[in-house]
Amino acid sequence: MLTILGFVMIATFLVLIMMKKMSPIAALVLIPALFCVFVGKGAHLGDYVLEGVGNLAPTAAMLMFAIVYFGVMIDVGLFDPIVRGILRFCKADPVRIVVGTALLAAIVSLDGDGSTTFMITVSAMYPLYKRLKMSLVVMTGVAATANGVMNTLPWGGPTARAATALKVDAADIFVPMIPALAMGLVCVFLLSYALGLRERKRLGMLSLDEVLEKETAHETVLVGAGGGTGNGGRMSLTKKTAGGAGSGADADASGEADEEDDGFQGLDPNRSTLRPKLYWFNAGLTVVLLTAMIMEWLPIPVLFLLGAALALTVNFPHMPDQKARIGAHAENVLNVTGMVFAAAVFTGVLQGTGMVDSMATWLVDAIPEGMGPQMGLVTGLLSLPLTYFMSNDGFYFGVLPVLAEAGQAHGVSTLEIARASIAGQALHMSSPLVPAVYVLVGMAKVEFGDHTKFTVKWAVLTSLVVLASGILFGII
């Protein structure tokens, strides 16, 4: 019964948010609360929720101060050179823009943290997608899938969890999987190219000059910041000041109307928050912060708390300026942390009622006896739904040891099981239980349901490519 209710609860949640019958926050809270009553454990709902909140509180704190930190870095112009480089590469061509999104997300993912990857990627690419009226779900889907493949780095989380759960070396899991993961990245870039071609067919291929000619004084436009500003003709994304509303852009694929700018001016070269004299301080601070995170000198929430405080104090020494910067990013902070704490209800009920354990046991028991010698393939296939419907901790520490034991009984090595277990990470990064995905959709102003409908099929394809490559190369 618990197994059935667990699957029904998850299916109900996904259907309601994809059909936009409920907001993600409401669905994450109300649906598990209702099912907790169905299970007959409504009296323990408070305990489950508090336990879930306690488990996710450090993540929420990390996201809160990470958003403030990277928001300040964007305000002061730290990422402007990266954005200008991407713009020069993209040249208003949808194909280059989508491929550039995948490339940027993959590169930034080297820091091992999905939240920072999405903040930097969206900050760089959102203005360009918006001005060219490109589909924002293409941006979120490509970024999430690229990050999912790169999330398998030993310091990214899943590989370390697998190594810990099975008591093997993380390097022995990751290094042999590099060819298979490389094929996953190739799949992401080919997918990006195909989606870019589709966007080019829909929008056409324009040069920057043609974009300027086609935009009116009442619309958000792509302009050249040259002449008297000292920017040497560099490109920038900004909004003309003439009054009036835009000409009525078509709704994009995310289902939301193309708003004028939403206050997002990622590349305005004249914004008052720029701190060019502090550029190298901010760059050094960011490098030190990411290094400390990778080396685990301090817990990540503490690092971002200290980093945000230092960044605000140095760049904006006056209290009104600090309050203004915090206020400017308060909406993103509230949206993301609110979603994390709402997800705590969902995970708390899933784990507290025993639904997760019951579902995992049922799936493992359902494996036919004849599939024993193919436990590597079975583990890889199971990693897709299981890491999507439960946390990485639940899968790697709860399910993976059982799969590894079953594999050993049929002569399949523990390392093969461990390598197969990371194949589903491309899909995992779009799970409603991953806090970072709410950073992605929140900053991109995309409905979570729209992101899910668009991304899941491509993420599954990428995960299957990784798994198939691992088997083909004899890694799994």
Disulfide bonds with the S-S distance in Angstrom:
none
